Amino acid sequence: MGKTLVAYFTTSSATEKTAEKLASLTGADLYEIKALKPYTDDDLNWTDPASRSTMEMNDPECRPEIDGKVENMADYDTVYIGYPVWWGKAPRIIETFVSSYDFAGKTLRPFATSGGSKAEKSDEELHALVSDKAVWKEAKRLDKATDDELKAFIAE
């Protein structure tokens, strides 16, 4: 079995905590997907139609720039991709991440955190961005997942 990476984007601690637990349980490397221009609280105000996050999510072509990259992506066989659900979808920066690498021959395991939204819509949209040469596993919502829940997810 090859190396594993847990890559995640977070604007609160929920996704980060799940990513850290997942990395610990799998022995994976951990990589935080950071926006080149960090998000402010005003940027994340989903009730403001002029906020950065709202404008990004309303533009299907938007691809926010990422600060840095995974230098050794070729070394990984399995990549877990974590993100919060925004407007029922993955944030556009996750689309940037998924579009930035050739995942051919890799297994991708997306996971989401959310206060109530499901992961299905994000799964469909992200999967469409990935080569059919990658193994895509269905996205799972892992809110405040226990170690046992994470172990079950890993075993799927």
Buried (B, 14 or more C-beta within 10 A) or exposed (E): EEBBBBBBBBBEEBBBBBBBBBBEBBEBBBBBBBBEEEBEEEBBBEEEEEBBBBBBBEEEEBBBEBEEEBEEBEEBEBBBBBBBBBBBBBBBBBBBBBEBBEBEEBBBBBBBBBEEBBBBBBBEBBBEBBEEEBBBBEBBBBBEBEEEBBEEBBEE
